[in-house]
Amino acid sequence: MPKEEFDEQPQVIRVRIPQGKELLGIVQQRFGGSRMRILCLDGKERVCRIPGRLRRALWVRESDVVIVEPWELGGDKKGDVVYKYKGKAEVDFLRKKGYLKNIENEF
């Protein structure tokens, strides 16, 4: 088969969507010690941390798009980072589907 036929097929990506209490957010500033300031989709800024079970597996930088799970106590100001979107294709998918409308100008 010619190589051109493989390039024309659309690439299927699986993108994790926030479920339940989870929110999308953009990392604004790293504090160190697995803590960071994140601007969430609901317009609130939260100081979030990476939980111990994900600390070595999840490397987050500024301007990364992440899923945040707000705390039950102090949920307006604090939360946990649950997932980081890897790659430009996943972020473009979220933007195209309209999930990043409220914080579009922060990029």
C-alpha beads as a LAMMPS data file, in Angstrom:
LAMMPS data file: protein, C-alpha beads

107 atoms
106 bonds

1 atom types
1 bond types

-500.0 500.0 xlo xhi
-500.0 500.0 ylo yhi
-500.0 500.0 zlo zhi

Masses

1 110.0

Atoms # bond

1 1 1 0.000 0.000 0.000
2 1 1 1.247 3.507 -0.722
3 1 1 2.282 5.638 2.219
4 1 1 -0.251 8.378 1.394
5 1 1 -3.220 6.166 2.339
6 1 1 -2.048 5.885 5.943
7 1 1 -1.656 9.643 6.351
8 1 1 -5.246 10.395 5.264
9 1 1 -6.945 8.367 8.005
10 1 1 -8.033 10.528 10.952
11 1 1 -6.157 9.881 14.159
12 1 1 -8.401 8.794 17.045
13 1 1 -7.537 10.241 20.444
14 1 1 -9.093 9.414 23.786
15 1 1 -9.365 12.495 25.960
16 1 1 -10.361 12.364 29.611
17 1 1 -13.253 14.703 30.400
18 1 1 -13.851 16.049 33.957
19 1 1 -16.526 14.069 35.787
20 1 1 -18.526 14.858 38.904
21 1 1 -16.900 17.590 40.995
22 1 1 -13.784 17.795 38.817
23 1 1 -12.893 21.033 36.997
24 1 1 -10.522 22.014 34.218
25 1 1 -7.787 24.487 35.070
26 1 1 -4.568 26.091 33.875
27 1 1 -1.435 26.135 36.017
28 1 1 -0.460 29.765 36.597
29 1 1 2.399 29.540 39.078
30 1 1 4.464 26.792 40.724
31 1 1 5.255 27.211 44.408
32 1 1 7.414 24.123 44.921
33 1 1 6.744 21.153 47.145
34 1 1 4.119 19.869 44.651
35 1 1 1.946 22.970 45.201
36 1 1 0.797 25.420 42.536
37 1 1 -1.747 28.155 41.777
38 1 1 -4.357 27.097 39.222
39 1 1 -7.013 29.191 37.497
40 1 1 -10.059 26.915 37.287
41 1 1 -12.890 26.907 34.770
42 1 1 -15.339 28.344 37.322
43 1 1 -13.215 31.516 37.532
44 1 1 -11.696 30.814 40.956
45 1 1 -7.996 30.555 41.708
46 1 1 -7.059 27.565 43.837
47 1 1 -3.830 26.535 45.502
48 1 1 -3.613 22.897 44.477
49 1 1 -1.272 20.060 45.271
50 1 1 -0.324 16.821 43.596
51 1 1 -1.413 13.910 45.836
52 1 1 1.256 11.483 47.059
53 1 1 0.134 8.613 44.812
54 1 1 0.687 10.787 41.711
55 1 1 3.686 12.822 42.887
56 1 1 6.340 10.929 40.905
57 1 1 4.126 10.143 37.920
58 1 1 2.781 13.655 37.263
59 1 1 5.162 16.418 36.165
60 1 1 3.358 19.737 35.808
61 1 1 4.665 23.035 34.412
62 1 1 3.181 26.509 34.118
63 1 1 0.440 26.909 31.462
64 1 1 -0.377 23.158 31.485
65 1 1 -4.059 22.201 31.338
66 1 1 -5.047 19.940 34.239
67 1 1 -8.093 18.452 35.946
68 1 1 -8.581 19.698 39.506
69 1 1 -10.716 18.098 42.196
70 1 1 -11.694 20.760 44.788
71 1 1 -11.459 19.815 48.446
72 1 1 -14.662 19.252 50.379
73 1 1 -13.504 21.642 53.119
74 1 1 -12.095 24.866 51.691
75 1 1 -12.974 23.784 48.159
76 1 1 -13.111 27.361 46.874
77 1 1 -9.443 27.900 47.700
78 1 1 -7.790 24.466 47.632
79 1 1 -7.793 21.302 45.537
80 1 1 -5.885 18.320 44.175
81 1 1 -4.478 17.880 40.673
82 1 1 -5.913 14.605 39.372
83 1 1 -4.817 14.544 35.716
84 1 1 -2.586 16.455 33.294
85 1 1 -3.367 16.677 29.581
86 1 1 -0.385 15.450 27.614
87 1 1 0.231 16.999 24.247
88 1 1 -1.214 19.724 22.095
89 1 1 -3.743 17.398 20.413
90 1 1 -5.685 16.807 23.646
91 1 1 -5.804 20.525 24.495
92 1 1 -6.913 21.361 20.942
93 1 1 -9.690 18.761 21.260
94 1 1 -10.925 20.413 24.487
95 1 1 -10.796 23.846 22.872
96 1 1 -12.674 22.625 19.781
97 1 1 -15.414 20.992 21.900
98 1 1 -15.855 24.192 23.935
99 1 1 -14.581 23.028 27.320
100 1 1 -12.021 25.851 27.592
101 1 1 -14.270 28.786 26.649
102 1 1 -14.197 30.587 30.020
103 1 1 -10.410 30.582 30.342
104 1 1 -9.531 30.829 26.662
105 1 1 -7.779 34.195 27.036
106 1 1 -5.342 32.883 29.679
107 1 1 -3.272 30.897 27.139

Bonds

1 1 1 2
2 1 2 3
3 1 3 4
4 1 4 5
5 1 5 6
6 1 6 7
7 1 7 8
8 1 8 9
9 1 9 10
10 1 10 11
11 1 11 12
12 1 12 13
13 1 13 14
14 1 14 15
15 1 15 16
16 1 16 17
17 1 17 18
18 1 18 19
19 1 19 20
20 1 20 21
21 1 21 22
22 1 22 23
23 1 23 24
24 1 24 25
25 1 25 26
26 1 26 27
27 1 27 28
28 1 28 29
29 1 29 30
30 1 30 31
31 1 31 32
32 1 32 33
33 1 33 34
34 1 34 35
35 1 35 36
36 1 36 37
37 1 37 38
38 1 38 39
39 1 39 40
40 1 40 41
41 1 41 42
42 1 42 43
43 1 43 44
44 1 44 45
45 1 45 46
46 1 46 47
47 1 47 48
48 1 48 49
49 1 49 50
50 1 50 51
51 1 51 52
52 1 52 53
53 1 53 54
54 1 54 55
55 1 55 56
56 1 56 57
57 1 57 58
58 1 58 59
59 1 59 60
60 1 60 61
61 1 61 62
62 1 62 63
63 1 63 64
64 1 64 65
65 1 65 66
66 1 66 67
67 1 67 68
68 1 68 69
69 1 69 70
70 1 70 71
71 1 71 72
72 1 72 73
73 1 73 74
74 1 74 75
75 1 75 76
76 1 76 77
77 1 77 78
78 1 78 79
79 1 79 80
80 1 80 81
81 1 81 82
82 1 82 83
83 1 83 84
84 1 84 85
85 1 85 86
86 1 86 87
87 1 87 88
88 1 88 89
89 1 89 90
90 1 90 91
91 1 91 92
92 1 92 93
93 1 93 94
94 1 94 95
95 1 95 96
96 1 96 97
97 1 97 98
98 1 98 99
99 1 99 100
100 1 100 101
101 1 101 102
102 1 102 103
103 1 103 104
104 1 104 105
105 1 105 106
106 1 106 107
